[in-house]
Each structure stands twice: as structure tokens, then as C-alpha cells.
């Protein structure tokens, strides 16, 4: 199953740009989780809910990696958690060139596949 995650830092900011990108990727509205909370906050209710729900083989799509993780350490911990959960794939829609990560395969520039 494919899920989307979008986050903005304040209640005044709009999720529209991220939601439009996720919908264009073909993600169903009901499978998009959103938070309006600063990235410095530990608790992001929708992200926590999503991470509890995803299963082996599911896909999480984010507009930009900083929407998902607040730091490199948080990103690394999140990838470890997804690996333990056997949730195999995280994609992002913005272009980032990744040459290699441990146990990670890059399929196309701008799409990162995390395999377990």
C-alpha cells in the first residue's frame, strides 16, 4: 500500500503544495497523513500513527526529506525503525542525488529505495 506524509511547521502555513504533489503521485487522499507542527517537536501525531500502521512492503511518499525527519540523526533512526518493521520503501518527490547508503539501492535520481 502507498501512503503519503506532509508536514508544515505552523498552523498558518499551507499543506497544499505538498498535498498536490502527493496526489499527483497517485496517492489516495485517505492514505495521506498530515501534521502542522514544528520539526523540533518530538511528537508528530499523524507521523506516529502512520508509522504504527505501515507494514512490510508498504511505501511512504514525502515531498521533501525534511518533512519526514528533523535531522540526519532522526532520519537515520527512522530508517532503522522502518527496517525493523520491515517497511521496505521510502520515496521522496524532490530531486536529491544519492550515490549510496548502507543497504540502500538508488533506483532513479530523486527516488530513494530503502530495502531490508
C-alpha positions in Angstrom: 0.0 0.0 0.0 1.2 3.5 -0.7 0.9 6.3 1.9 1.8 10.0 1.8 3.1 12.2 4.6 3.1 16.0 4.6 4.1 18.5 7.3 4.3 22.2 7.8 5.8 23.9 10.8 2.9 26.3 11.8 -0.9 26.3 11.7 -0.7 29.4 9.4 1.3 27.5 6.7 -0.5 25.6 3.9 -0.1 21.9 3.1 -1.4 22.5 -0.4 1.9 22.3 -2.3 2.8 19.0 -0.7 -0.7 17.5 -0.9 -0.9 18.4 -4.6 2.5 16.6 -5.3 1.3 13.6 -3.3 -2.0 13.4 -5.1 -0.2 13.7 -8.5 1.9 10.7 -7.5 -1.4 8.8 -7.3 -1.7 8.5 -3.6 -5.3 8.4 -2.4 -6.4 11.2 -0.2 -7.4 8.8 2.6 -3.8 7.5 2.7 -2.2 10.9 3.2 -1.2 11.7 6.8 -0.5 15.4 7.7 0.9 17.3 10.7 1.0 21.0 11.4 3.8 21.1 13.9 7.4 22.3 14.2 10.1 19.8 13.2 11.7 20.4 16.5 8.8 18.8 18.3 9.3 15.1 19.2 5.6 14.2 18.9 4.0 14.3 15.5 0.7 12.6 15.9 0.0 11.7 12.3 3.5 10.5 11.6 3.4 8.3 14.7 0.0 7.0 13.6 1.4 6.3 10.1 4.5 4.5 11.4 2.3 2.3 13.6 0.1 1.4 10.6 2.6 0.7 7.8 3.6 -2.9 7.1 6.2 -4.9 5.2 6.2 -3.8 1.6 4.3 -0.5 2.1 5.6 2.7 0.6 5.8 6.1 2.3 6.0 9.1 0.0 7.1 12.5 1.2 7.6 15.8 -0.8 10.9 16.5 0.8 13.0 14.6 3.3 13.0 17.4 5.8 9.2 16.9 6.0 9.8 13.4 7.4 12.8 13.8 9.6 14.0 16.8 11.6 17.7 16.0 11.4 20.1 13.4 10.0 20.1 11.5 13.3 16.3 11.5 13.3 16.3 10.3 9.7 18.8 7.5 10.4 16.7 6.4 13.4 13.6 6.5 11.3 15.2 4.4 8.6 16.3 1.9 11.3 12.8 1.7 12.7 11.3 1.1 9.2 13.9 -1.6 8.6 13.0 -3.3 11.9 9.3 -3.0 11.0 10.2 -4.4 7.5 8.6 -1.5 5.9 10.8 -1.5 2.9 10.5 1.7 0.9 10.6 5.4 1.5 10.4 7.7 -1.6 10.7 11.5 -1.9 9.5 13.7 -4.7 12.2 16.3 -4.6 15.5 15.7 -6.5 18.3 14.5 -4.3 21.2 12.6 -5.8 22.2 9.8 -3.5 25.2 7.7 -4.6 24.8 5.0 -1.9 23.8 4.4 1.6 24.4 1.2 3.6 22.0 -1.5 2.4 20.2 1.1 0.2 19.7 1.0 -3.5 19.1 4.0 -5.6 16.7 3.4 -8.4 16.3 6.9 -10.0 17.7 10.3 -9.1 15.0 11.8 -6.8 13.7 8.4 -5.6 15.4 6.6 -2.9 14.5 2.9 -2.2 15.3 1.7 1.3 15.4 -2.1 1.2 15.6 -4.6 4.1 
